[in-house]
Amino acid sequence: MDLERPIYWPGSGQTKVDGTPISPTEPPFTADAMKQFKLELDPNKRYETDIGFVTPKRAEFDVLLVPQGEQVGVCMECVVSGDVSKRD
């Protein structure tokens, strides 16, 4: 995540994915991931996010930082599994 230039959820304005408008309050993860993470986000708050965070092994994640009092929870949903090495 780029701490110098954070991206926030909800976004500002509308985004388009393949020409389809996406609301700025559209959940940052799939419905299954939102349920698994037990996330109920408040669209009146701002959450730092990173869409398309890529690891050195080319796995790709969507990331959301959720303030939890003095700490911050990190929720990550894998969208591309990356390189898989096979050991003999």
For each residue, the residues with C-beta under 8 A, 3 or more apart:
1: 6 48 50 53 63 65
2: 5 6 7 50
3: 6
4:
5: 2
6: 1 2 3 48
7: 2 11 48 49 50 51
8: 11 46 47 48 49
9: 28 41 46 47 49 64
10: 24 25 43 46
11: 7 8 15 24
12: 24
13: 24
14: 21 22 23 24
15: 11 21 22 24
16: 19 20 21 22
17: 20 22
18:
19: 16
20: 16 17
21: 14 15 16
22: 14 15 16 17 26
23: 14 26
24: 10 11 12 13 14 15
25: 10 43
26: 22 23
27: 30 31 34 39 41
28: 9 41 47 49 51 62 64
29: 33 34 37 39 62 64 75 77
30: 27 33 34 77
31: 27 34 35
32: 35 36
33: 29 30 36 37 75 77
34: 27 29 30 31 37 39
35: 31 32 38
36: 32 33
37: 29 33 34 75
38: 35
39: 27 29 34 64 66 75
40:
41: 9 27 28 45 47 66
42: 45
43: 10 25
44:
45: 41 42
46: 8 9 10
47: 8 9 28 41 64 65 66 67
48: 1 6 7 8 64 65
49: 7 8 9 28 62 63 64 65
50: 1 2 7 53 61 62 63
51: 7 28 62 63
52: 60 62 79
53: 1 50 60 61 62 63 76
54: 58 59 60 61
55: 58 59 60 61 82
56:
57: 82 83
58: 54 55 80 82 83
59: 54 55 78 80 81 82 83
60: 52 53 54 55 78 79 80 82
61: 50 53 54 55 76 77 78 79
62: 28 29 49 50 51 52 53 76 77 79
63: 1 49 50 51 53 74 75 76
64: 9 28 29 39 47 48 49 74 75 76
65: 1 47 48 49 72 73 74 75
66: 39 41 47 72 73 74 75
67: 47 71 72 73
68: 71 72 73
69:
70:
71: 67 68
72: 65 66 67 68
73: 65 66 67 68
74: 63 64 65 66
75: 29 33 37 39 63 64 65 66
76: 53 61 62 63 64
77: 29 30 33 61 62
78: 59 60 61 81
79: 52 60 61 62
80: 58 59 60
81: 59 78 84
82: 55 57 58 59 60
83: 57 58 59
84: 81
85:
86:
87:
88:
